[in-house]
């Protein structure tokens, strides 16, 4: 819920999902500077009840236009 709210605040599109392993996966699209802000937030702050020990971002690439719409939490 908090990640979704932060993504929307930054004007990003994408999704996040908690895994059974206690991790979070997702996809984020939008302006590079806002994605950078989101990565910092995910790495340093996150949801109030989370415990961040490591953040890993992969499969990064540039796109011409967003392929997702809105920002959702998947279950």
N, C-alpha and C positions, 0 to 999 in steps of 0.2 A: 504494500500500500504506500509506504513512504518513498520507495524507489519510483513507483508509478507517478506519484505527485511531483517528485523532483524532475523526472523526465518531461512531464507536461510543463512545468515551470520554465524549463530551459528550451521549450519548443521543439523537443525531439520526438521522433516516432520510434516505436519498437515494442519490446516485450521482455519480461523477466519471469523466471520460474525458480522456486526452491526445489532442490533435488532431495532424494532420499538420503544422500550422503552428507547432508548439512551444508551444501554449497548452493550457489546461485548461478544460473546460466541465463543467457538472454541475447538479444540483438538490439542494437541502437543505431539509428540513422538520423542524420541532420547535419547542420553546419559544423565544420571541424572544430571551431572554437568552443561550441556548446558541448560537443562530444568530449572534448578535453576536460571541460568543467565537470561533466558527469563522471568521467573516469576518476578524477580527483575525489569527488564526493563518494563514489563507490569504494575507493581505496582508503579513505581517511575517516569518513563519517558514517555513512550508511544509515540504516534504520536504528532507532534508539535501542532496541533490544538485541541487536546483532553484535557479534564479536568478530572483528576482522583480523585475520592472521596473515592473509596473503591475498593479493588481487592479481589475476592474470587475464590479459586481454589478447585475443588471437583472431586470426582470419580477418584482419583489418584491410579494407580496400576503399578506394574512391569510387563513388557512383555519380552519375549525371543528375539523377533525381531520386527522391525517396521512393522506395518500393513498398513501404508499410505506411499505415495510417493510424494515428492515435498512439497512445502508449498504454499497454495493458499488463496486468498481472495474470499469468497463466497458472492453472492448478493441475 
